[in-house]
């Protein structure tokens, strides 16, 4: 099995373009375009800087919130929340992006180094101009922050400031939310070094104010919001590019019932551009590795047609048990497809204990081979999705599919992958690919899919 190679794509970096305009009026203006990949760059009092946002054709956003929560003045503990977005340009409109936002499960402990379950997935589509201002979006709650960060329409020197409007979707620990407009004050600090990387630094601050009487509408049980966010925005100027934002949030939510919740803590946000040619090369490496392993017979396999015998792999699945005859390859029932999100490895009929997320020891060889294939996706993230046959209640199918996806993640982590590269989810039997009326159809529906994101 093979997949067609994609046409060559021009390599595109995630850039913050910095236009430097000489402000000395005694000479003709000199305009230079300096890209982040430019190795020599320094600011001068004679120059103003015009920041122009160019997100490239694909980018990834990760935000982690570490917050202390108090309810009616009583400390309730820590809340860890994470969002991940994978966005790509529209083929027809410049500055138009579409993609997926994943809201990951709330954790009660520091979860920066573990795989996370997906609570919600949103399809998004929006436009963003070269100042970072969102020009339009759908009715989804995401992007969480709209119009932030944003840049001055005019050249600025170190110490100069500008104001830009935006909005935040403010959450409490129970999942209630309200979208709150703000006016952010930005101050260009200048050039610095952070973690041995050159950066341009911008300080930003805005207040969060919401009152249902002032806005003329009510956001569920939320009556009012008071808070602030102070941020340090770092624009990396080296070849890797990207943006890192370190923010401190403090907010108080007042409920219609009379109670309140206070949250305070840190928000860390990363924007990273993705090279199209790097993805193309990675996809080709994955496909070549899979094709090679699929062409290699399973060790110890003997063709029955030639008078030999086959050592069968015995396994059980949810809803039944049975033996599975040997195959010419450990990956004979693994296929790969292209999708907008990325390559998808479809792994059929992985054998677990009946109605259990415990995987059988006989699957070790196949998991080793799958791990070998995924090694070609260096630096990329994975979404593991579990599916079940339509056996039992929908609630039990959903829970089992999530647990089995988590099992596959755990097995891959044991084989050397970093856990924080994974997200996992379950679909139960909602996306069956065959009839559930036959044993063969149910076997096809019991599967795991690994989407190789960027």
N, C-alpha and C positions, 0 to 999 in steps of 0.2 A: 504494500500500500504506500502511496506517496501523495504528496500534495504539491500543487503547482507553486513555484516560487513567485513571490510578488515582484512587480516591476521595480526597477531601481528608483529609490526616493532620495531627493536631495537632503543631505544632512542638515538638520536645523537645530540650533541650540536655543535654550531658554535664555533670553537676553533682557537686561535692563539697559536700553540704549541711553547713553548720556550725551546730550548735545551741549557742547561748551561754546558759549558766545562771549567774545571779548567785549567788555563794556567800556573800554577807553574810547571816548567820543572823538579824540583827536586823530584817530586813524580809522580807516575803513574797517567795518566789522569783519572779523574772521570767524568762520563757522567750521568747526571740526566735529565729526561724528566719531565718538570713541565707543567701541563695543567692549563688553566685559572680557572678551578674549584678548584685548589689547594689553600687553604686559607692562607698559610704562604709562602711568597716569597719576597726576597729582593735581590738587586744587590750588588755586591762587586767588588772592584778593582781587585781582584784575578781572577775573572771570566769573560769570554766572553759569549755573548748571540747569539745563532743562532735562528733566527725567521723562523718558518715554517708555511705556511698558510694552514689551513684545513677548508674549507668552509662548510663541512658537506654535507648532502644529499639534503638540501633545504636552500635557503637563499633569503632574500629580500633586495633590494637596493632602497633607496630614495635619490634623489639629488634635492636641491632647489637653484636656482640662483636668486639673487637680484642685479640688475645691473642698473647703471645710464648710459644713452645713450646721446651722442652728435653726431650730424650730421654736417659735415663741420664746426666744431667748435661751433655750436649752440646747446644749451641744449634742448633735446627733451622729457625728462621725464624718468621714471623708467620702467624697464622691469622685470617681474617676470616669471620665467620659471621653470617647474618641470618635472622630469623624475622618473618613478617607474619601477622596474624590479622584476619579480618573477621567480626564476631560480631553477632548480632541476637537479640532476645528471642523466646521462645516465645509463641504466641498465647494460650496457656491458663494458664501458670504464671508468676507474678511472680518475677523474679530468675533465671529459667531461660533460658540462652543456648545457641544453636547456631550453627554456622558452619564456617569453614574456617581451618586453620592451614597456612601454606606454609613449609617449610624450604628455604631457598635454598642454592645451591651454595657450597661452601667456596672462598674465594678466597685467593690468595697475595700479594695486594697490596690497597691500600685501594680498596674497591669501593663507597664510599658514593654515588658519582655515576654509576654505570653500571647498565644493565639487567641483570637476573640470571635465570639459569635456575632452574627449580624442581626441587629434588632429590626432595622428597616432599610430598604433599598429604594432610592428615588432615581427615576430618569429625569434628567434636567436638560434645559436648553436655554441659553441666554447669550447676549452680546455684551462685550466689554471694550471700551475704547482705549486709546493709548495713554490715557491718564489714569486708568484703573476704575473708571466709573461704569457701573452696570447700566446699560441702556434699556434693557427690557428682559423680563424673565417670565416663566410660567407661574402657576399658582402653588408650586411646591414650597414647602417650608425652607428648602435649601436653594441656593447657598445660604448658610447661616448669616454670614456677614456680607452685606451688599454695599459696594462703594468704599470698601476698605481693604487694603490701603489705597490711597489715591494721591496723585501728584499735582503739583502746581502747573497751571497753564502758561506761566511765564518763567523765565530763567530766575534762579535764586542763588544767593550766596550763603555761606555758612552763617547761621544766626537768623536767617530770614524765615518767615512763617506764611502759611496760607490755610484757608478753611475750605472744607468740602463736606457736603451732606452725604449721609448714608443711612443704613438701618441695620439693626441686629435682631435676630430671633432669640429672645431671652427665655431660657428654660428654668423650671424649678426641678427639684429632685424627684418629683412624682410624674413628670412628663408634661405638665401644663406649660403653655408657652404663649408669648405675645410678641408681635413684631413692633419694635420701638425705633422711631427715627432719631437721628442724632446729627449734630454738627461737630465735626472733628477738627481740632487745631493741630496742624503739623508744623514742626520746626526742624529745619535742616541743620544737623549738628556738624557735619563735615566728614572728613576721611579718617578712618581708624583701622586697626587690625583686630580681628576677633578670631580666636582659635587658629592663629597663624595664617589667616586669610584676609586679604584686603577687602574692606567694606566701606560703603557710603552709609552713614547712619542718620536716621530721621526719628525724632521723638514725636509721639502722637498721643492725644488725650481727648476723650469726649465723655459727656455725661449721659446717663440713661434716665429718662423721665417719661413716665406713662401714667395717665389718670383717665379712667373711663369717661369721666364727665367732660374733660377737655377734648378728648379725641372723638367723642360722640358715638363710640361703639364699645362693646364689651368683649374681652378675650376670655371666654369661659369663666372660671372661678377667680381670675385675677382682677383685682380692683385697681391696684397701683403698683408702680415700680420706681424705685430710686436707686441710682448706682453710678458707677464710673469705671472707665477702663483706661489705664495708662500703658502705653506700649513703646518698645524700642524696636524699630524696623531696620533690619540690616540687609542691604543690597550687595550681594557678593559680586566682586569685580574681576574674579579670575575666570579661567576657561570653563570651569564647572557651572558658574552662574548660580542663580536661584535667590530666594528670599527666605529669611528667618525672622520671625516676629516673637518677641518675648513680652507678654502682657501680664498685668496684674489687674484682676477683676474684683470689684466689691459691689454687691447689690443687695437690696432688700425688696422682697415681694410681699405685698399686702393683699389678702384674700377678702372676698365679699363676706365670708363667714366671720371676719374679724381677726383671724389668726395671721401669722406672718412667718416668712422664712428668710434667713440671711445666709448668703454664700460669699465666700472670700477665698481667693487663691490665685493660681498661676495658669495661664493659657499659653501653650507653645504651638506655633504654626510654622510649617515648612511648605514652600512652593519649590518644586523641582521640575525642570524641563526634561523631556525625554527625546533623545535622538532617534529620528525615524529610521536611519540606517542601522543603528544599533539594534533596534527591535527586529528589523528585517534579518540581520545576521543571526540574532538569537533564535528567531523562529526557524530559520533554515537549519541551524545546528540541532534544535530539538527534533525537527522532522527527520533529519538524516539519522540521528541516533535511534529514533523509534523504528524507522524502516530497517536499520541494520539489525536491531535486536529482534524484530519480528521475523527476519529471514533466517535467524539462527535457531535450529531445533533445540527443544528442551533437552538438557543433559539427561542421558539415560533413556531417551525416547526411541522406540523401535516401531517401524511401520508395520501394522498388522497385515497389510496387503502383501508384504514381503515374507510373511510367515512368522514374524516376531510377535512379541507381546508388549503391551503398553502398561507402564506403572500408572494407575489412575490416581487422580487427586481427589480425595474424599472430602466433602464439605457439606455443611448444612446452611440453609438460608431461613429467613423469617417465613414461617408458615409450613416448613417441611424439611426433610432431610433427604439425602441421596448421594450417590457417587457420581463423580464427573470423570469421564475418560481422559486419558492423557492427550496432549496436543503438541503439534510441531514446535510451538513457541510459547513461552510463558506469557507473552503479550499478544496472543492470537486474537483475543477479544477486546483489545484496546485500540481505539480509533482516534483520529485527530481531525478536528474541523476548525475552520476559521470563523471568527465572529467579530463584531465591532469591538467587543471588550478585549479580545486577544485570542490566542489559540486555546482550544478546549480539548483536553484529553478525556475521552469517554471510556470508562472502565466498567465493563459489564460483569455481573455475576461474581462479585467478590464474596467470599464465603465467611459468614459469621455464625456464631451459635444461634439457634432458633430464637427469634424475638429478643435479640440481645445485640449490644454493640461490640461484644468480644469477638475479635477476628481469629480465625483458625490458624494454627501454626503452619499449615500447608501453604498459606499465602505469602510466606516470608520471601521466597524466591521472586515472586511477581512484584512485591513491594520493593525489593532491591533493584529490580530492573526499572521500575517506574522512577525510583529515586535517581538512578543513573541518567534517565532521560531528562529529568527536571534540572539536573546540574547545569544544563545548557542555558538556563534562564537566569544567569547571574544578575543580581541586583534588582530583580523584578519581584512583584508580590503575587500571591496566589489566593484564589477563592475556591474553596472545596465545598461542593454541593452534594448532599446525600439524597437518594431517591429510594422509595420502597414500592413493593407491589401493593395492590388494593386488598389487603387482608387485615381484618380487624377494624377498629374505629379510626376515624380521621385523626383524632387527637393522639392516639397511640402511634399511628404512622408518622405523624409530624415529629413527635418526640424522638422516635427511633431513628428517623433520618438525620436529625441534628446530631444525635449521639454517635452515629456511625461516621458521619463526616468528621467529627472531632477525633474519633479513633484513627482515621486515616492521617489526619494532621499529626497526631501524637507519634504515629509510626514513622512519618517522614522526618519529624524533629529528631527522633532517635538515630536517624541516618545522616545527621549532620546539618540539617537546615535550621536557620534561626526561626524561633517560634513567632516572632513579631512580623514575619513576612506573610503570615497566613491569616485569612478570615475564613469562617465556615458557616454554613447554613444548611437547613433541611427543607425539602419541598414535599415530604410525604409521598403520596401517590398522585399529586395534583398535576404532574407533568409526565404521565405515562407515555411510553413510546410504542407499546404493544398492548394487545388485549390481555386483560386480567382473568379471562375465562379459561385460559389454558396454562398448563405448567410451563411450557416454553415461553409464553408471553410474560408470565409473572417473573421468570428468570431474567428476561431482558429488562424489565422495569426495575429490578433490584440492581442499582448501579451507583457509581460515584463519578462525578465530573470535576475535573480540576481545570479552572480557567486561569491561564497565565496572563495576568494583568501587566501593566507597565509602571 
